[in-house]
């Protein structure tokens, strides 16, 4: 049995302000960080809802590139929630692959931030930057 997407999204909303604090974002800006995270997720969820609705009406669809952009901008928990609540984009393997690629990328960046940007530093050093 799969866990509800809300269980995936909730830790993200709790970790985002924590990660911001870890990286030295002033406490006064934490509300803005949380608001931006919520906005990205709400927008991605609404885009998925709109696409699902348009599909049912056989109207012009929201391009997958637009959906993936929302995920890359931090709305991946909203996309996971849309998949479970709306049963949207659950059968398209290519779409799911790119969604999970976005999730892995976000997790890697978060891990690197927690490690003091060691991975990024090693990549930059390897490239001579």
C-alpha positions, 0 to 999 in steps of 0.5 A: 500500500502506497503512503498518501502523497500528503505524507510526502509533501508535509515533510518537504514543507517542514524541511524547507524552512529548516534547510533555509535556517541551516543555510543562514537565511534570516528568520524574518525571511522563513515565512517567505521561503515557506510561502514560495514553497506552498505557491510552487506546490499549489501552482503545480497541483492546479496545473495538473488538475487543469490538465486532467480536466481538459483531458476529460473534455478533450480540450487542448492539454497543458504541455508536459514541459510546463508540468515538469517546469513546475516540478523543477521549481519546487512543486514536485510534492504538488505533482505527487499529490495530483497523481494520487488524488486525481489519478493523473499521469500515472500510466505514462512511464516517460512522465513518471521518469522525469518527475522522479528525476526532478525529485532526485535532483531536489533531494541531491541539492538538499543533501549537498546543502546540508553537507556544506555544498561539498558535492558542488564544490568537488564538481566545480574543482573538477571542472576547474571553475 
